[in-house]
Amino acid sequence: MRATPGFVIHLGLAAACTVDAASDDASAFTATETETAADGSTTASTGSATGASATAASATATGATSIDTAADDASDSTDDDGHGDSTGGAPDDGALPAKLVAGYWQMWQGPRVAEITANAPEYNLQYAAFALGTESGTGHVSFDPVYSPPDELRLDIAASRAAGSRWLLSIGGGGEGAITLLEASHADQMVASLIPIIDDYGFDGIDFDLESGPDGWSVDAMAAVAQQLDAHYGPQFIISAAPRPYEDEYRDAALAMGDTLDLFGFQFYDAPEFNDPQFLHDNIVYRVNQAIDLGIPASKIMIGCITYSDYGYGHNTVEVYRDIFLELEQDHPDLRGVFIWETSLDALEGWSFAHGMGAALLP
């Protein structure tokens, strides 16, 4: 669905498997798509999908490992390959911090990027949501921020990057239906339309949030986009994917992309079952361990969260998500980080996600 006057679309769909301790058979997922009005009210539609059920043993959460990182000054960097301009190109080494506290900046709802930089410096990775399809049945996309004027956004992203944050352009979203990424021609179209946007705003990479399933995108075409952009910008360019937990095709894409893929962030929210801390715990532990066992390194894996207390659908508290991350980190010290959908919700609660996760994860 698209934005309509007076409404802002929540495009970060997620779903959960229903835990069934007695069976490993497939079980129902409940997916909720939400619309958030300007006054904060929400409406929703629900659907279902299928996926494997799982259980996981609880363990005691412990303190986060302290890892020293240094923020790169990205205020005036430009690579030899042409990425970068006066608004702030990619950093020389493109390195991400060892631990990430990330947030989606939603282009219909904000907040101003300068507000995030001033109040929540813990965000060391941010996603600009979203690049949307411009012509149905093709891979062409555009980025038309609604909340911030483009000139302001360019300058604010440059200042945020200079302060140490990285910025990815997220593609798609839960209500996006125009993008088709099935064939090599679609991949070429997407790359051709992405490069001017990336160069214009100084993005450090892209994030795949295509939620149209096998009818809308293929593993080979997604991998082709990633490989072409990696070849164009160099290995410092960041490639991310943000699957809903049950989207197994994203695991196939992650394995196909190999080292080209840098981050793999599950959306552990928007299903009503995620309001239950034990269910959330078991589902996150199962899905993260499953991905690692299949060959996706822990250093790529992010845990997606919604923590806004008045959110009407699947979410939980900062503390619950934090403790699950810290528990998993005991077995997987390289587990990369957490992200929130979306930073406007964090702003409504005094940046509790950024501050709480930053204190637990960052040095």
C-alpha positions in Angstrom: 0.0 0.0 0.0 1.0 3.6 -0.5 1.0 6.7 1.7 -2.4 8.5 1.7 -3.1 12.0 3.0 -2.8 12.0 6.8 -1.3 8.6 7.0 2.2 7.1 7.3 2.7 3.5 6.3 4.5 1.1 8.6 6.3 -1.1 6.0 8.4 -3.3 8.3 6.3 -6.4 8.3 7.4 -9.4 10.3 6.0 -12.7 11.3 6.6 -15.4 13.9 6.3 -19.1 14.2 4.0 -20.4 16.9 6.1 -22.4 19.3 4.9 -25.9 19.7 6.9 -27.9 22.2 5.3 -31.2 21.2 6.0 -31.1 17.5 8.5 -30.0 14.8 5.8 -29.9 12.2 5.1 -26.7 10.3 3.0 -24.2 12.2 1.1 -21.0 11.5 2.6 -17.6 11.5 0.6 -14.5 12.1 1.7 -11.4 10.2 0.3 -8.0 10.9 0.6 -5.1 8.5 0.1 -1.7 10.2 -0.7 1.8 9.2 0.3 4.6 11.6 -1.6 7.8 11.4 0.1 11.2 12.0 -1.5 11.3 15.5 0.1 7.9 16.4 -3.1 5.8 16.0 -2.8 2.6 14.0 -4.9 0.2 12.0 -3.9 -3.3 10.9 -4.6 -6.1 8.6 -3.5 -9.7 9.3 -2.6 -12.7 7.2 -0.9 -16.0 7.6 2.0 -18.0 6.2 3.6 -21.2 7.2 7.0 -22.1 8.6 8.8 -24.4 11.0 7.9 -24.3 14.7 10.7 -24.3 17.2 11.5 -24.3 20.9 14.7 -23.1 22.6 16.1 -23.4 26.1 16.3 -20.3 28.2 19.6 -19.1 29.6 20.7 -16.3 31.9 21.6 -13.1 30.2 25.0 -11.6 31.1 26.9 -8.4 30.3 27.9 -7.4 26.8 31.5 -7.8 25.6 33.2 -4.5 25.4 34.8 -4.0 22.0 36.9 -1.0 21.1 35.9 0.7 17.8 36.7 4.0 16.3 34.4 6.2 14.2 35.7 7.2 10.8 35.5 10.9 9.9 33.4 10.8 6.7 32.9 14.5 6.3 35.0 14.9 3.2 36.0 11.5 1.9 35.7 10.5 -1.7 36.8 7.1 -3.2 38.7 6.6 -6.4 35.7 4.9 -7.9 33.7 8.1 -7.8 31.4 7.4 -4.8 31.2 10.5 -2.7 30.7 14.2 -3.2 30.5 17.4 -1.1 27.6 15.8 0.9 29.9 13.1 2.2 31.0 10.1 0.3 31.9 6.6 1.5 34.6 6.4 4.2 38.0 5.4 3.0 37.9 1.9 4.6 34.1 1.5 4.7 34.5 -0.5 8.0 31.4 -1.0 10.1 31.9 -1.0 13.9 32.1 -4.3 15.6 28.8 -3.8 17.3 25.9 -1.9 15.8 22.9 0.0 17.2 20.9 0.8 14.2 17.6 2.4 13.3 15.3 2.8 10.3 14.6 6.5 9.4 11.1 6.5 7.9 10.8 9.0 5.1 7.1 9.8 5.8 7.5 10.3 9.6 11.0 11.4 10.3 12.3 12.6 12.7 14.8 15.2 11.3 18.1 13.4 10.9 19.8 16.3 12.8 17.5 15.5 15.7 18.8 11.9 15.8 22.4 13.0 15.6 21.9 15.5 18.4 19.9 13.2 20.8 20.9 9.7 19.9 24.6 9.5 18.9 24.5 5.8 19.8 23.0 5.1 16.4 26.1 4.1 14.4 24.1 2.7 11.5 20.9 4.1 9.9 18.6 2.9 7.1 16.8 5.5 4.9 13.4 3.9 4.2 12.5 3.5 1.4 13.5 3.4 -2.3 10.3 2.4 -4.1 9.4 1.1 -7.5 8.7 3.6 -10.2 7.3 1.3 -12.9 5.5 -1.8 -12.1 7.1 -5.0 -13.3 10.6 -3.5 -13.5 13.6 -3.1 -11.2 13.5 0.7 -11.5 13.4 2.6 -8.1 13.4 6.1 -6.9 13.9 7.8 -3.5 11.6 10.7 -2.7 11.9 11.7 0.9 8.7 13.2 2.1 9.5 14.3 5.7 12.7 16.2 4.9 13.5 18.4 1.9 16.2 16.7 -0.2 18.7 19.5 0.3 18.3 19.3 4.0 18.4 15.6 4.1 21.7 15.5 2.1 23.3 17.9 4.6 22.0 16.1 7.6 23.1 12.7 6.4 26.6 14.1 5.7 26.7 15.5 9.3 25.5 12.2 10.7 28.2 10.4 8.8 30.8 12.8 9.9 29.7 12.1 13.5 30.3 8.3 12.9 27.1 6.9 11.6 26.8 4.9 8.4 23.7 5.2 6.1 22.1 2.6 3.9 19.3 3.1 1.4 16.6 0.5 2.2 14.7 -0.9 -0.9 11.1 -2.0 -0.8 9.2 -2.4 2.4 6.2 -4.4 3.3 3.6 -2.6 1.2 5.8 -2.2 -1.9 4.4 -4.0 -4.9 5.9 -2.3 -7.9 9.4 -3.7 -7.8 10.2 -6.8 -9.8 13.6 -8.4 -9.4 13.4 -11.7 -11.1 15.8 -11.6 -14.0 19.1 -10.1 -15.0 17.4 -7.2 -16.8 15.6 -6.3 -13.6 18.9 -6.3 -11.7 20.5 -4.0 -14.3 17.5 -1.6 -14.1 17.8 -1.5 -10.3 21.5 -0.9 -10.3 21.2 1.8 -12.9 18.5 3.6 -10.9 20.3 3.1 -7.5 23.7 4.5 -8.4 22.6 8.2 -8.9 20.6 8.1 -5.6 23.6 6.6 -3.7 25.9 9.2 -5.1 23.5 12.1 -4.6 22.9 11.4 -0.9 26.3 9.8 0.0 24.8 6.4 1.1 27.3 3.8 2.3 25.3 0.9 1.0 21.9 -0.6 0.5 19.5 -2.8 2.4 17.1 -5.3 0.7 13.7 -5.2 2.3 11.8 -6.7 -0.6 8.7 -8.5 1.0 7.0 -9.7 -2.2 8.4 -13.2 -1.9 9.3 -15.5 -4.8 6.8 -13.9 -7.1 8.6 -10.6 -6.8 12.3 -11.4 -6.5 14.7 -14.2 -7.1 17.9 -15.1 -5.3 20.0 -14.8 -8.5 18.7 -11.3 -9.4 19.2 -10.0 -5.8 22.7 -11.4 -5.8 23.4 -9.8 -9.1 22.4 -6.4 -7.8 24.7 -6.8 -4.8 27.6 -8.0 -6.9 27.3 -5.2 -9.4 27.2 -2.5 -6.7 30.1 -4.2 -4.9 32.1 -4.1 -8.2 31.1 -0.5 -8.8 31.9 0.9 -5.4 34.4 -1.5 -4.0 34.4 -3.8 -1.0 33.7 -0.9 1.4 30.2 -0.7 0.1 27.7 -2.2 2.6 25.1 -4.8 1.5 22.3 -5.6 4.0 19.2 -7.7 4.0 16.2 -7.5 6.4 14.1 -10.6 6.2 11.0 -11.5 8.2 11.9 -14.6 10.2 10.1 -17.1 8.1 11.4 -15.9 4.7 13.7 -18.8 4.0 14.5 -17.5 0.5 16.5 -14.7 2.2 18.7 -17.4 3.8 19.4 -18.8 0.3 20.2 -15.3 -0.9 22.6 -14.7 2.0 24.5 -17.8 1.1 24.5 -17.0 -2.6 25.9 -13.5 -1.9 28.6 -14.9 0.4 31.1 -12.2 1.4 29.3 -9.6 -0.6 26.6 -9.6 2.0 27.6 -7.7 5.2 24.5 -7.7 7.3 21.4 -9.9 7.8 18.8 -8.4 10.1 15.7 -10.4 11.2 12.5 -8.4 11.8 11.4 -9.8 15.2 8.3 -7.7 15.5 4.8 -7.1 14.2 3.4 -10.5 15.0 1.1 -10.5 18.1 3.1 -13.5 19.5 6.1 -11.2 20.0 4.3 -9.5 22.9 5.1 -12.6 24.9 8.7 -12.3 26.2 9.2 -16.1 26.3 7.9 -16.6 22.8 10.1 -13.7 21.5 13.1 -15.2 23.3 12.6 -18.7 21.9 11.9 -17.5 18.4 15.0 -15.2 18.3 17.3 -17.9 19.7 16.0 -20.5 17.3 16.1 -18.3 14.2 19.6 -16.9 14.9 21.1 -20.3 15.7 19.4 -21.8 12.6 21.0 -19.1 10.4 24.4 -19.6 11.9 24.1 -23.4 11.5 23.3 -22.9 7.8 26.4 -20.9 7.3 25.5 -17.2 7.9 28.2 -15.9 10.2 27.1 -14.4 13.5 29.0 -11.2 12.6 26.4 -10.5 10.0 23.3 -11.1 12.1 21.2 -8.2 13.5 18.1 -8.5 15.8 15.2 -6.3 14.7 13.0 -4.7 17.4 10.0 -2.5 18.1 10.0 -1.2 21.6 7.5 1.6 21.6 5.2 0.9 24.6 2.0 2.1 22.9 2.6 0.2 19.7 -0.5 -1.8 18.9 1.0 -4.9 17.5 3.9 -7.3 18.1 6.7 -5.7 20.1 8.5 -5.8 23.5 10.6 -3.8 25.8 14.2 -2.6 25.3 15.2 -4.7 28.2 13.7 -7.9 26.8 15.3 -7.5 23.4 18.6 -6.5 25.1 18.7 -9.5 27.4 18.1 -11.9 24.5 20.9 -10.3 22.5 23.3 -10.6 25.5 22.3 -14.2 26.1 23.0 -15.1 22.5 26.3 -13.1 22.5 27.6 -15.6 25.1 27.6 -18.3 22.5 28.2 -16.0 19.5 30.6 -13.2 20.6 30.6 -11.7 17.1 26.8 -11.3 17.0 26.6 -7.9 15.2 23.9 -5.8 16.8 20.3 -4.6 17.0 18.0 -2.3 15.0 14.7 -0.6 15.6 11.8 0.0 13.4 11.7 3.0 13.5 13.6 6.0 15.0 10.4 8.2 15.2 9.0 5.7 17.7 12.3 5.9 19.7 12.1 9.7 19.8 8.6 9.4 21.3 10.1 7.7 24.4 13.2 9.8 24.9 15.5 7.6 22.8 15.3 4.8 25.2 16.3 2.2 22.6 19.4 4.1 21.4 20.5 4.8 25.0 19.7 1.4 26.5 21.2 -0.6 23.6 24.1 1.7 23.3 25.0 1.3 27.0 24.8 -2.6 26.6 26.4 -3.1 23.3 28.8 -0.3 22.6 32.2 0.4 24.3 
